[in-house]
Amino acid sequence: MRRSIIVMFLILHCLLAQAAGAAERGALFKVQGGGHTMYLFGTMHVGLPEFYPLEPQISGALAGASALALEIDPLQDPAAMAAAVQELGMVGSAGASEPGAPLKARLARALARAQIDPATAARFKPWMLATLLALTEYAAQGYRTDLAVDLYLAQQARAGKVPVIELESVRAQLGLFGRLSADQQWRYLEDSIDTIEAGKQDAEVRQIVDAWSHADQGALERIAEQAAQDQSVSGKFVQQVMIEERNGPLADKLAALLARQDKVVAAIGVLHLVGAHSVPKQLRARGITVERLY
């Protein structure tokens, strides 16, 4: 009897462990049109070890996929990525404009906290420096770019010999920041320092990680609503340019991919899949059937 109880306990423990490892995360949509089916998955560009493995519905779809479509392929030629960053994210030989004295002092403190050499920082445009500070802060909180969901999917696709398709390019994404004037770039950087100093970045990333980790539709929609109400320079730029403006072209490319190819898995940032101008809504507006699975 005692042995039976122990065996039953071990079986139950294994089942619970498997269930925990197979929890629904992010957001998953089934997209259908023209006799073809696509799975559309919402990712995060940073990650934690406990994100993996992904639940069987998405991992199974990827295993049988004809292709994996990502915003950009994180495993592409690193030299091409570096060239795009150097061209679009770094200042020219003439150098960059200087921030005002108050921001200059705050920036020096932020660089010291992030352990970024000021001479190195001076080579980056303000928006790129804001990005580096944000990534350093994410890393300090335990969120790792080497565990990003899109990177994990790209690795899994290559292991399974699934072709990877890029919907955008690093150059196109970084080029959008060229819309910001010099003054707006410094304000963008100041906004980033504001959120770090106030602890808001920590709270915001924890909020979205928690919503993504539990596939919490309501929480993800509330995050989208909050982002749409942000009137800061950085908030409006991210919402209007980096998310909403890209949603239409992303929807167009996904619709074209669906029309010509079956069993594609597409994975883009989860914030593109929620909100008033989301990619799923734009696909529906194009006459495509979109079912939210979780």
FENDA-V658607 format. One line per field, one symbol per residue. burial: I if it has 9 or more other ideal C-beta (glycine too) atoms within 8 Angstrom, else O. A space follows every 10 residues. Layout:
burial = ???
//
This chain:
burial = OOOOOOOOOO OOOOOOOOOO OOIIIIIIII IIIOOIOIII IIIIOIIIOO IOOIIOIIIO IIOOIOIIII IIOIOIOOOI IOOIIOOIII IOOOOOOOIO OOIIOIIIOI IOOIOIOOOO IIOIIIIIII IIIIIIIIIO IOIIIOIIII IIIIIIIIOO OIOIIIIIOI IOIIOIIOOI OOOIIIIIII IIIIIIOOOI IIOIIIIIII IIIIIOIOII IOIIIOIIOI OOIIIIIIII IIIIIIIOOI IOIIIOIIIO IOIIIIIIII IIIIIOOIII IIIIOOOIOI OIOO
//
